[in-house]
């Protein structure tokens, strides 16, 4: 685990089961040659600041610790399952070539590229993100409801997934988070089968708060 002394001090104050989880993740990262980075601040750098990420090109899994314990676990579980549940799992949809290519094309679009069949690229990206969220929800149900409000996590997840539709319309990543309460409270409190159409109240919140 790559962590500053400040990050280790924060981590060492966590409940033992959470510390154990970070150590489990570190062991699996070592097995796959992935760098596990833990930051002491509010964000980590992934070509822009964010609370956590998994970069499968550079093989880095990262999370920031200056948040509530609930938020840290939620972020960690989500990013970990991009790694463990998808990239490191040959049975994942991640290894379906069509979806993988479409996912990458959608992110190229958000980077300013002109792409063909944008709606299909959006659908492919959503399929992979939804799979990660389904795996994360299963893990939270199994292990983390002591610290994480499952309904709130799924509201934030749904807001995040609907934000992909919003990004397809705006052509850019929002600077602000779609998971803040004033936005996520308008999203469903369970994962949906489809995220093609943004609910009216959530769209209003996106229009008002997402920048």
N, C-alpha and C positions, 0 to 999 in steps of 0.2 A: 504494500500500500504506500503510495506516495502522498505524504501529508506533512504540512508544516507543524512546528511545535504547537502553534495556536490551535490548529485543527485537531491535533491529537488530544489537547486538553479538553476541547469541547466533546470529542468523541468519548473520552474516558468518563465523562459525567453522565452519559446515557445509561439507561437501564441495561443490565447484563445481557438480556436476550437481544437487544438491538446491537450491542457491541459484538455479540456472537455472530449476528447476521452479517455485519460488515466484514468480519473475519472470514466467514464462509464465502462471501463474494470475492474477497481478496484471493483466497485459495483457488477458486475457479478461474479467476482472471490470470493468475500465475500459470495455471494449467494450459490455458489457451494463448498465452503470450500477450495478454491484454494489460495495459497499464491502468491501474485503479487509482484515480486521483481524488483526494478529498480536500476541499478548500474551506478555509475558515470564514470567508466573506459571504455576502448575499448572492454572489453569482460566480460562475466560472466562464472561461473564455472559449467560445466555439464559433469563431468568426463572427463575434457578437456575444454579448453577455446573456447568460441564461442560468437557471437554477441547477441544471444537470443535463447530461447528454451521453450518448454512446456514438462514437465515431468509428465505424467499421473499416474505414480506409486506414486511419492512423492507429486503430486498435487501442482506443482510449475510452474508458468509462469514468465519468466524473460527476461529482455532486457537491453542492455547496451546503454548508452547515449552519449559516446564520439565519435560521428559520425556526418555526415551531417544530417540535418533534413529529407531530402529525404530518406536516408538510414535507419534512426530510424523508420520512418513511415512504410517503406517497410518491415523491419524486424518484427515490432510489428504486422502489419496486418497478415503476414504469420503465426507467432506463435499463434496469437489470434485465427485464424481460425482452427488451430489444436485443440485448446481448445473448442471454441464456436461452430464451424461448424462441428466438428467431434466428439470429446470425449463427449461433452454435448448435442449432437444432435442424438437422437435414430434413425433418418432416414438416417444418414450418412453411407457410405460404411464401415466406421470404425467398425461398429457393425455387419458386415458380418463376421462370425466366420472364414471362410476360408481365407479371406484377412487379417484379424487381425493376425491369426496364421502365415501366410506366411510372413507378414511384420516383425514379431518378429523373425522368423527364419532367415531372411536376415540379421538382425542386429546381431544375434548370429554369423552368418558367418563372419561378419566384426569384431567381437570380437575374432575371431580365431577358432570358432567351425567348425567341419566338418558337413555339412548338406546334405540331399538328395534333389534331384530336385531343384538345385540352381536356374535354370532359372525360375521356377514357383515362387519361393520365391521372386526373383527380380521383376517379373511381378506383384505380389501382393503388394509389397512395392511401386512400381511405381503407381499403381492404387490409393493407399491412398494418396501419395504425390501429384499426379496430381489433385485429388479432392480438396485438401487444396489450391493448387495454383489457381484452377478455382474459388473457393470461394473468395480468396484474390483479384484476378483480378476484380471480380464483385464489391467488396467493394471499390477498388481504383477507378474504373470507376464512381461509385456512389458518392464518397465522397472526394477523395484525389488527383485528377489530378491537383489541384492547386499547390501541392507540389511535386508530383511524376510523372516522365516521364513514361507513361504507356508502351510505346514500350521498353524502357530500362528495366523496371521491368520485362517484359515478356522475354526479352533476358536473363536476369539473372536467371529467373525461368526456362527457357528452358535449360540453361547451367547446372543448379542445377539438373534438372531431368535427363539429359543425363549423369551427373556424376555418377548416380546410376549404369548405364551400365558399366562405367569405373571402379567403385568400385567392381562390380561383377567380372571383369577381374583381378584386382590387389589384391583383397581380403582385402582391408584396406581403412579407411577414409583418404583422403588427408589432410596434415597439412595446406596447402595453400588453399585459397578460390577459388572456380570455378566461383565466381560471379564478380571478378575483371574485369575491362573493357577489358584488353588485351586478356582475354579468352572469356568473354560473348559476345563481338562484333561479334564473329563467330557463334553465336546461332541465331535461328529464333526469330523475334520480335513479334511473337504471339504464344500462346500455341498450341501445336500439339495434334492430336488425339492419336499418338503413339510415344514412345520414345525408340524404340527397337534398332535402328541403329544410332550411332553417326555420324553426318555429317563430311565429310573428313577434312575440315578446322578446325572444332572444335576439332576433334581428335588430329590433329597436335598441337593445342594449349594446349590440355591436356598433351600430351607427353612432351611438352616443359616447361610448367609452373607448372603443378600439382605435388606436392611432398608429 
